[in-house]
Amino acid sequence: MPTPMTAWWQIWTDAARTGLQFWETLAASAVVIDRRMPMIDAGMRNPWTADHVELTGMVTEKATAFAKAGDSLAADMSAMQGLWFQAMQDAWLLGTAGRMPSAKRVAASNDRAMRLAAGMIGAGGRALTPIHAKATANAKRLGAKR
C-alpha cells in the first residue's frame, strides 16, 4: 500500500504527464495536418498519382490508436467501478456499524479512495498514450520529408 504522500505525488505526476502529452499531441497534429493537406489536395486533383500509402495510413493509424485508447479507458473504468463499489461499501459499513471503525478499516478505506483518485487521474493519460505516440511519430516522420 503506497503512503498518502507517494499517492499524491503519483497523482500530480500523472496529471503533469497527461498535460504534457496533450500539448505535444496538439503541436504534432499541427505539423501532420500541415504536411498532409497538400497530399490530400493532390490526391483529389489526380487520384492516379496520389500517395495511396499515406492516404490509407491516415485512416488506419487513427482507427488503431483510438481503438487502443478505448481499450485502455474500458479497462480503467472497469477497475475504477470496482474501487467505487468498494468505497461505497466502506462508507455504508462505517455509517451503519454503530461504533467507531478500527484504524485498519479506516486505512483500507482511505487506500481504496486514494487508488480511485489516482486511477481517475491516470486514466486519461493512459488513453492518450497511443494517440500521442502516433501523432508525434508522424510529425517526426513527415517533418523530416521537407
Disulfide bonds with the S-S distance in Angstrom:
none
